Amino acid sequence: MKKLYITGLLMMFLLLTGCNFSISIGGDGNSADQEEELQLVVRPVDEEAGYTLENSPLYQQLNDMIEENADVGVPNDFGVQVVNLATDEQGNTLLTFLAVNRTNVSMKNMTFSFSMGSTDGEMLWENEPIRLDESIDGVLPPYTAIPLMLYVTPDMEEVFSKLNDENVVMNIEDFDYEVAE
């Protein structure tokens, strides 16, 4: 299986909204800092391309989502939240997620296996290795989120269109990270 290295944003145009699928690595959800406000962070690769929270439609949409849904993510945990489908400048479809760190630890070089599909066994990804590399994605400080995008084929779009809160299956396994100083 190839590792997915998430590359530059390019210009993203958001297509679908309203998805509310999320998964975390298993924190207990109890934290004295549950009121800590989540902040969106621009990835280094996007900063180098000139993107900011103010000039990128994708970052603006994600920031608005975080402001409107202050409870995104699970307290005292790392997880991913499905945002929606997007299209890059070449017409490729991507599924946009938020990678959310609601812990008290700064993380870098995160790796995990990701699975997403339906309860009837139709899978978009099954044990797909994901790497959020510090040189591309940066450091994920406590109570922050960054975009995570995975390419979607037309067949996968069809499976995605059938997913809802009752039949979606998402799983993160083998989560590992380095503590950033």
WOJO-V946210 format. One record per backbone hydrogen bond with DSSP energy under -1.0 kcal/mol. NH is the residue of the N-H (numbers start at 1). CO is the residue of the C=O. Records with the same first field share a line. If there is no record, write none. Layout:
NH->CO ; CO
This chain:
4->129
13->87
15->85
16->85
23->80
25->78
34->31
36->33
39->143
41->145
45->136
47->43
48->44
50->47
51->46
56->52
60->56
61->57
62->58
63->59
64->60
65->61
66->62
67->63
68->64
69->65
72->69
76->102
77->74
79->100
80->23
81->98
82->21
83->96
84->96
86->94
87->13
88->92
91->88
94->86
95->150
96->84
97->148
98->81
99->146
100->79
101->144
102->77
107->140
108->178
110->132
111->176
112->130
113->173
114->128
115->171
116->125
117->169
118->122
119->167
121->118
124->116
125->116
128->114
130->112
131->4
132->110
136->133
137->133
138->134
140->107
143->101
144->101
145->39
146->99
148->97
150->95
152->93
157->153
158->154
159->155
160->156
161->157
162->159
163->160
168->164
169->117
171->115
173->113
176->111
178->108
180->106
